[in-house]
Amino acid sequence: MAQLKPNLWIRKNKTMTPSLRDADSGLQNEMAAVNEAINKLIDRLLPQTDLAENRLFSAMRHGTLNGGKRLRPFLVVHSAALFNVDPARARRVAATLELIHCYSLIHDDLPAMDDAALRRGKPTVHRQFDEATAILAGDALLTLAFEVLSEPETHEDPHVRCELIKALAFSSGPQGMVGGQMLDLIAEEKEFDLGTISRMQRMKTGKLMAFACEAGAILGKSNKPHKKALCNYAYDLGLAFQVTDDILDVESDPQDTGKDTGKDEQAGKATFVSAMGKEQAKERAEMLVEQAIRHLRIFDGREKHLVDLALYVLARRA
């Protein structure tokens, strides 16, 4: 867990943030609790089997249960908590989002995409198994996510389930994550300006972050101002996450991040660092976190864990 360190924005806005020390210890406990709960649920969703297709389940488990910070599930759980949603329901939605996220990582690591050897400190799925199995594992995680969302156990109201399914499909599809990944591939051959880079990352990273927070509001049948505030928070947080990810790609060691670093620069990809420079990128991340936290004021002090997570994104080292 990265230690939360004071930064330029925090120094200027001390009255707007909680104690960094309290945020650090409290956040570690909450993230650990969510991580454990989501891992247990995914473990149940991906049972071991003695059937011939067990290789597929083994690959799915390798791609989902070998670490990960579970930031998106954390957002679902604590956004839902703002509306007193049944924690068991929130965890089911959180798990489906993590299945989608892990599917995207498995496919993103393939030779046709980033050709990565490491993910979360372990061999990527196509290195541990093979490319065909990795593709099938990603496909299976994607479809399983929507199966889980559709079940009455997720919510007794079918309208809520349909709204969740529609929102996740939109966020992960051609106008969201997959579309952003397409732009990411194009960026290897075409120079993007800062606006296009921001749009690419808003689609690739921000849309799923937005769903994570929107899902809590959907489960809680919240009003539009609350839902909009959470979505705006998530979009800014998602961009801040990607900016810090771009910085880590040029600053960090693979032993710290658990994945290959320096690949964006090698591939000639357009990133916030390549477009702005490292120092300006750090300032942009601080600005985005400030904006993200401002959106949460509507919740009148009940948003502590979401504030803490924004500070963690800014301070993380992996």
CORBEL-V548092 format. One record per residue. N is the residue number from 1. RES is the residue in one small letter. SS is DSSP state (a for helix, b for strand, c for the rest). Layout:
{{N	RES	SS} {N	RES	SS}}
This chain:
{{1	m	c} {2	a	c} {3	q	c} {4	l	c} {5	k	c} {6	p	c} {7	n	c} {8	l	a} {9	w	a} {10	i	a} {11	r	a} {12	k	a} {13	n	c} {14	k	a} {15	t	a} {16	m	a} {17	t	c} {18	p	c} {19	s	c} {20	l	a} {21	r	a} {22	d	a} {23	a	a} {24	d	a} {25	s	a} {26	g	a} {27	l	a} {28	q	a} {29	n	a} {30	e	a} {31	m	a} {32	a	a} {33	a	a} {34	v	a} {35	n	a} {36	e	a} {37	a	a} {38	i	a} {39	n	a} {40	k	a} {41	l	a} {42	i	a} {43	d	a} {44	r	a} {45	l	a} {46	l	c} {47	p	c} {48	q	c} {49	t	c} {50	d	c} {51	l	c} {52	a	c} {53	e	c} {54	n	a} {55	r	a} {56	l	a} {57	f	a} {58	s	a} {59	a	a} {60	m	a} {61	r	a} {62	h	a} {63	g	a} {64	t	a} {65	l	c} {66	n	c} {67	g	c} {68	g	c} {69	k	c} {70	r	c} {71	l	a} {72	r	a} {73	p	a} {74	f	a} {75	l	a} {76	v	a} {77	v	a} {78	h	a} {79	s	a} {80	a	a} {81	a	a} {82	l	c} {83	f	c} {84	n	c} {85	v	c} {86	d	c} {87	p	a} {88	a	a} {89	r	a} {90	a	a} {91	r	a} {92	r	a} {93	v	a} {94	a	a} {95	a	a} {96	t	a} {97	l	a} {98	e	a} {99	l	a} {100	i	a} {101	h	a} {102	c	a} {103	y	a} {104	s	a} {105	l	a} {106	i	a} {107	h	a} {108	d	a} {109	d	c} {110	l	c} {111	p	c} {112	a	c} {113	m	c} {114	d	c} {115	d	c} {116	a	c} {117	a	c} {118	l	b} {119	r	b} {120	r	c} {121	g	c} {122	k	b} {123	p	b} {124	t	c} {125	v	a} {126	h	a} {127	r	a} {128	q	a} {129	f	c} {130	d	c} {131	e	a} {132	a	a} {133	t	a} {134	a	a} {135	i	a} {136	l	a} {137	a	a} {138	g	a} {139	d	a} {140	a	a} {141	l	a} {142	l	a} {143	t	a} {144	l	a} {145	a	a} {146	f	a} {147	e	a} {148	v	a} {149	l	a} {150	s	a} {151	e	c} {152	p	c} {153	e	c} {154	t	c} {155	h	c} {156	e	c} {157	d	c} {158	p	a} {159	h	a} {160	v	a} {161	r	a} {162	c	a} {163	e	a} {164	l	a} {165	i	a} {166	k	a} {167	a	a} {168	l	a} {169	a	a} {170	f	a} {171	s	a} {172	s	a} {173	g	c} {174	p	c} {175	q	c} {176	g	c} {177	m	a} {178	v	a} {179	g	a} {180	g	a} {181	q	a} {182	m	a} {183	l	a} {184	d	a} {185	l	a} {186	i	a} {187	a	c} {188	e	c} {189	e	c} {190	k	c} {191	e	c} {192	f	c} {193	d	c} {194	l	a} {195	g	a} {196	t	a} {197	i	a} {198	s	a} {199	r	a} {200	m	a} {201	q	a} {202	r	a} {203	m	a} {204	k	a} {205	t	a} {206	g	a} {207	k	a} {208	l	a} {209	m	a} {210	a	a} {211	f	a} {212	a	a} {213	c	a} {214	e	a} {215	a	a} {216	g	a} {217	a	a} {218	i	a} {219	l	a} {220	g	c} {221	k	c} {222	s	c} {223	n	c} {224	k	a} {225	p	a} {226	h	a} {227	k	a} {228	k	a} {229	a	a} {230	l	a} {231	c	a} {232	n	a} {233	y	a} {234	a	a} {235	y	a} {236	d	a} {237	l	a} {238	g	a} {239	l	a} {240	a	a} {241	f	a} {242	q	a} {243	v	a} {244	t	a} {245	d	a} {246	d	a} {247	i	a} {248	l	a} {249	d	a} {250	v	a} {251	e	a} {252	s	c} {253	d	c} {254	p	a} {255	q	a} {256	d	a} {257	t	a} {258	g	c} {259	k	c} {260	d	c} {261	t	c} {262	g	c} {263	k	a} {264	d	a} {265	e	a} {266	q	a} {267	a	a} {268	g	c} {269	k	c} {270	a	c} {271	t	c} {272	f	a} {273	v	a} {274	s	a} {275	a	a} {276	m	a} {277	g	c} {278	k	a} {279	e	a} {280	q	a} {281	a	a} {282	k	a} {283	e	a} {284	r	a} {285	a	a} {286	e	a} {287	m	a} {288	l	a} {289	v	a} {290	e	a} {291	q	a} {292	a	a} {293	i	a} {294	r	a} {295	h	a} {296	l	a} {297	r	a} {298	i	a} {299	f	a} {300	d	c} {301	g	c} {302	r	c} {303	e	c} {304	k	a} {305	h	a} {306	l	a} {307	v	a} {308	d	a} {309	l	a} {310	a	a} {311	l	a} {312	y	a} {313	v	a} {314	l	a} {315	a	a} {316	r	c} {317	r	c} {318	a	c}}
